[in-house]
Amino acid sequence: MPPSRPQRRPHATPGPYDNNIRRSSLAADSIYQCLQDEEERAEAEEHAGGDDAGGDGDGPPPATRTTWGSQAYVDLFDVIFSSTFSPRRFRDWMRMSRETFDALTDRLSSTQTYRAIFNPDGSPIHPQRKTTVQREVAISIYALSGNEPFSRIAVLWGRGARSSGAIHVILRRFVQAVEEMFNEWVNLPSTAEHAQDVTAAFEALRGLPAVLAAIDGTHFEVPGNKDLPGQGSSLQSYKKRNTIILQALVDAAGMFMHIVSGFPGRCNDARCLAESGLIPQILPRLMDPNYPGNYIIGDSGYPLKSFLIRGYAYSTTDPKEQVFNAYLSSTRTPVENAFGRLKARFRRLRWLNCGYEWAPRIINACCVLHNFIQYHDGADNASQPLTQRDDVRERSDVRTSTRPRAYRRDPRDAAAVTVAAAAVQLQGGESVDVSKEAGDEVREILKNLTWRIHLHRRENRAVLFGEHLARLSNDDGADEDVMSDPDDY
């Protein structure tokens, strides 16, 4: 009797690879069904005359499969870019609107990478090449938006990409072309007007003035460190996974202003900041008295400096420090949301199964695409751009409203922060003080400011609640009027 076959151990939960297989299988089924319905309608119209004249009624022969054990071969490009494909479904598949995709294709067509092999209109220079700029951009966006294997993507995308090697070459060419757009879409505010808009957007969140950016880091899982001989377990993060780190500066709209990727997962935030080269780039801007921004904000993993403000210890019992921590955490939410949107748009980043050399380049390209999509489609998406309104902020005209006005920061508060930041940073001529003591002075000013904002908002809530109770406790006839006429209520 032959030995029994060993049973496969079931998985506890389906992994991302299983989910992507399910996604691509459903995609192939739905696309095949759409094309089959269109063929049936066309053949029905073609044979309508013959059937009416008394034909044999056998109909067209059944469709044959081109590969064993799978659906018939389809081209996803023809389906997505057809006139019957809805804008919402196009956004789900391409992660952007059709207008933004066309703008991205036009911009990439002018890069040196694509101009070497494509004409200005997007057609290939060599007649044997079967792809266009539009097709290669669509294939690359699809490959980055999911985690399917390249062999499965090649089955869905047709001409010019019928092998995993072709998908690999197309994606590398696309990343190289996007890298040429890096300085155009990822940069610090170069003018005082732009910096003023950024600081005003941060101040609208919770009232912290002169905030130039929020800084943080995130991890991306990679398959190991075999490309780094002699490095040991340097890629292992605190979660015991092989990762690389992206450090980013983000504005209030969730757009990346400065990124550095490729740090081993074992590095902490302070080391990433020291080795990123960000301080020499941003410090001259923050030292300028005429520059609107005076500091950046980060979490507890970063050191406290005069240009980098972090919160107090979470174990503090001082109410003022607790309020400051809450306001600081609420102000730096755009950087957390930016990382979430980046990984949600481009799910390939959740598992970068590529060499250590190409992983940072793919991350940087996705950050550039993120800014491009945020700029063009930010106002159209339901969750874009980020808005955070306080419940006591006045939304109507303050000249005609009977509600108490929302807290309006005294202009001297911003001036105090600016003067204090410049005073503690400049000592002994050209030497700059970026010590922890200098950061304590700036943080102390911000703590008192947030405490005054908190007290004023609490008084406004009490006044609004009292007015609400007064409206509810009217005379006996008021309740009948309210119930009889809902518009008055």
N, C-alpha and C positions, 0 to 999 in steps of 0.2 A: 504494500500500500504506500503510495507516495506521501511524503510528509505534507502536512497542511501548510497552506500559504499563510505567512505571518500577516496579522491584521495591522493596517496603518493606524497610527495613533491620531485621533481626531484633534483638530485645532480648537482651542477654546473660543476664539473670536476670529472672524475673517480679517486678514491683513490687507494692507493697501494694494498689494498685487492682485488679490482675489477681487477686490472691489473694482479695480481697473479692468480686469478680464470681463467682469460682468458688464461694465460700462461699454467696452468695445463690442461685446457680443450683442447687447441691446442696440447699439448704434448700427451694427451691420444688419440686424434683423429689420430695424425700422427703415433703413435706407433701401434695403432690398425690397421691402413691401411697397414703399413709395414708387420705386422704379417699376415694379411689377404691375402696380395699378395703372401707371401711366401707359405702359405697353399694352395692357388689356384694353384701355379706353381707345388708344390709337388703332389697335387691330379691330376693335368692334366697329369703329367708324369706317375703317377701310372695307370690311366685309359686310357692311350693312346692306349695300346694294345687292351683293351676291346672295345673301340670306333671304332677302325679300323675293328674289327671282326664283327661289326654289332650289337652292344649293343643297349639298349633301349634309351641311351642318356639322362637319367634323371639327372645325375650328383650327386654330394654329397649333403647331406641335408644342409640347411642353418644353420649358426652358431647361437647358442642360447645365450642369455644374462644371466649372473649369478646374476645380480642385476637389480631391476626394475628401468627403466628410465635412464639407463646409458649404456655406451659402455661395451663390453665384457671385462672381467678381463685380464690384461696384466701384464707382469713383466718388469719393466724398466731396471733392471739390465742386463737381457739377451740381450736387444737391445743395450745398451750403450757399453757393453763389447764384442759385437760380432765383427767378423773380417771385416764386411762390414761397420762398423761405422767409418767415416772419422776422422782423427786426429783433424781437425778444429772443427768439431761438438763435439768431446770429450772434447776439451778445453772449448767450450761454456757451456757445461753441468756440467763439473766437475771443472771448473775454473783453470785447470792446464793440462799439457800434460800427456800422458799415462806413460811416463818414470818417471815423477815426482810423479804421483799417486802411481806407484809401489814402488818407493823409500820411500814415506810416509807410505805406508802399511807395508813395511819391518821394518821401524823404530818403528812404533807403535806396531808391533807384539812383540817387545822386551821389552815393558813397563810392569810394574807389573800389571797394570789394566787388560790388555788383556791376559797376561800369566796365570792369575788365572782361566780363563774360556776357553782359546784356546790353542791348541798345537802349537809348533814352526812353523809348516807349515801353520797355519791359520785355520785349521779345528777345530770344537768344541770338547772339551773334553767329554762333556756329549752327548750321542747319540741323545737325544730328542731335543737338540738345533738345529734349522734349519738355523742359520746364520753363516757366516764366518767373519774373520777380514776384508777381502776385501769388503764384502757386507755391513758391518756396517760402514766402513769408507765412502763408496760411499753414503749410506743413510744420514749420518751426513753431508757430504759436500753439498749434494743436499738440505738438510733442512736449512743449513746456507746460501746458495747462493740465496734463495728466501724467500718469506714471506707467503707461502701457509700454511693453517692450517694442523696440523698433521694428521687429519682424511683423508684429500685429498692425502697427501703423502703416507699414508698407502695403499690406493687404487692402487697407481702406482708401489709400490716397492715389493709386493709379499711376498715370503716366509720369515717367521720370523718377519714380520713387518706389520701385517694385522689389527692393531688397533692403535689409537693415543697414547695409553699408551705404546705400544711397541716402537714406534718412540721416545717417551719421554725418556724411559730408555736407548735406544741406543745412543741418543744424549748426555745424561748426562755421560754415560760411555766414549764416545769419548772425551768430554771436559776434563774429569779427566785424560785420557791418554795423551792428548796434554799438559796438565799442567806439566807433568813430563819432557817435552822437553823444558820448559821455560828457564832455565839457560843455555841451550845449544845454543839457537837461539836468545835470547834477553839479551845482555850484553854490557858493555862499553869496549872500546879497552883496552886489558890487556897488550899489548906489545907496545914498542915505534915504531916498524915497522908498526903495524896496525894503530896506531894513525897518523903516518906520511902519510899513504895512504889516510886516511880520510881527513886530513887537505889539502893535495894536490888536492883532488877532489873538495873540497869547493873553493880553490883558483883558480881552473880552470874555475869556473863559472863567477866570476866578479873581481877576483884579491885580495879579502880580505885574508890576511895570518893568520895562526894559529887559524882557526875556527875549534873547535872540533865537534860541533853539533848545530842543530837548534831546538828550543823548542817551543811548542805551545800546545793548548788544543782544544778539539772538544766535542760536545754534542751528546748524544744518548738518544732518547726519550723512556720513560718508562711509564707504565699505571698509575702511581700515587704513593702515599707514604703511602698506607694503612699498609705496613709492618714496618713503622717507626712511632709508636705512640708518640704523643707529639712533633713532629718536625714541625708542622704547614705547611707552604708552602716553606720549604727549598729546595725542588726539582724544584721549578719553576725558569726557566732561564729568561734571559732578553727578550725572545720572548713569555713569559707567557705560557710555556710548561713545563711539568714535565720531566726533563732530569737528567742524570748523566754525569760526565765529565771524559774524558780520557786525561791525560797529558803525552806527549811523547817527547823523544829526538830522532831525526832522523839524519842519515848521508846523504851525498850527493847522494847516490844511492837509497834513499827512504826506507831504512831499519830501523826498530825501534831498538834503542840502550838501552832505558830505558823507561818503561811505568808504570804508576800508575793510576788505574781506580777506580771509585766508589764515587768520590766527588759529593756532591749534586749540582744541576744545579745553585743554587744561589751563589756559590763560584766564586770569580774572579780569575784571573791568579796568582796574587801575593799570595793569600791565598793557592791555590793549590800547588804552589812551596814551600811555607813554611811548609806545612803539608805532603808533599810527601816524605821527607827524602832524597831528591836528593842531597842537598847541602853537607851534611857530606860525601856522597859517591864520589862526583866528585871534591870537593875542593882540597883534597890532590893531585890528579892527576894534576890539573891546577897549583898548587903551585910549582910543581917539575920543576926546570929550565931545566932538560934534557928531559922533556915530550914535544912533538911537539905542542900539543894544549894548548892555554892559556886562552880561553874564549869560551862561547857559545853565540848565538844570538837569540833574541826574538822580539816580537812586542811591541807596546806601553803599553800593559797591564802588563808587567813585570817591576819590579824595576830596575833601573840602578845601577849596581855593577861593581867592577873591573873584575869579572869573567863572568858577564852577560851584554852584550852590546845591547842596543836598539837604535832606531832612534830618531832624533830630532822631535819636534812638527811639525805637518803637516802644521801649519800656518806660519812657518818660511819663511822669505824672503831672507835669506842668500843663495847665489848660491852654496857655498860649502856644506852647510847643506842639501840643496835639492838634490845635487848629491849623498851625502852620504846616504840619505834615499833611493834613487833609487837603489843604489848598494846593500844596506843591504836587502831591500825587495826582490831584484832579487836573492840574495844568499840564502835566507830562503824559496824559493819556494819548495824545496824538501819535507818539512814537510807538506805543504798544499796538494801537490800531493799525498803524502803517505796516508793522511786521505781520499782523494777522491778515491784512488784505494782500500783502505780497505773497504769503504762502497759500492763501486761498485761491488767488488768481493763477499762480504757477505751481501746481502741485508736484511738479518734478523736483522742486526744492526740498520736499519732505524726505526724499531719499535720492541723493546724487550719486548714482551708480556710474561714476566716471573717474578718470584719473585726478589726482590731487592738483595737477597743473590746470585742468580745465574747470574744476569746481568753482574756484573764485571768479573766473571769467563768466561763467553762466549766471552766478549770483549777481554780478555787476550788471550784466545785460538785462536781467529781470528787473533790477532797480530802475534802470533807464526806462524800460517799458512801463513800469509802474507810474513814474512821473509823467510820461507821455499820455497815458490813459487818464490819470488824474486831472491833467490840464484840460484835455478835450472832453471827457465824459464825466467830470466830477459833478457838475451841476445837474446832469440828466439822471444819474443813478439815485435811487431812493435813499441810500445811506451816504451819499456823497454831496458836498463835502461834510466834514465833521462840524456839527453845531452843538453847543452845550449852553443852554440858557438857564439862568437862575429863575426860581419860581416867583421871586418878588421883583424881577426886572420889569420895568414899564414897557409895554409893547404898543401903547397908543400914544397920542399926542400929549405931552406933559403939560401943555398950556391949557388944555380943556379937560384933562382928567382930574377926577376928585380923589384918586388914590395918592398916597404919599410917594414922592419921587424915590427912585432907586438911588443907592449910594453912588455919589459922584466923587471920585478920588480928588483930593486936594492936589493941585499942580505942584505944590511944594514937596509932596511925598516923592514924586518922580525926580525932582531936582535934588532932594536929599540923598536918594539912592545914587544918582549920577555923581554928585559931589563926593559922597563918601567912598564910592568905588574908585574914583580917580585919586582921592586923597590917600587912601590906604595902599594903593598900588604903586604910587610914585614916591620913592624915598631915595635920598642921596643922589640926586641928579638923574642919571639915565638908568639906574637900577630899578627893577620892577619887583614889588613885593607881592608874591602870589602864595604866601604862606597860609597856614590854617588860621592863624590869628587874624589876618586880613579878611579871610572868608567869614570868620565869626562876627566881625563888625558889620559886614553887609547883611548877613543872615539875621542879625539882631534887629536891624532896621526893617527888614521884610517881615519879621515876626510881629513887630508892633503894628505894622501896616495891616497885615491880615487880621489881626485881632480887632482893630477898629472896623474893618469891613464886616467881620463876623458879628460884632455887636450891633452895627447899624442894620444889617439884614435881619437879625433876630428881632429888633424893635419893629421893623417893617412887617414881619410875619405876625407879631402880636397885634399890630394895628389892623392888618387885613383880617385877621381872625375875629377881632372885636367888631369890625364892620359887618362881617358875615353873620355873626350872632345877632347883631342889631337888626339886620334885614329879616332874619328868621323870627325874631320876637316882636312882630308888629301887633296891631290890634286884632280883634277877632274877625273883623270883616276882611282883613287883608288876606287871610288864608283862603277865603272863598274866592276872592278875586284872582289869586294866584292859580288856584285850581281851575277856575273857569277860563282864564286866558293864559295859556302857557307862554305866549310870546313876551308878556310882561315879566315873567319870571326869568 
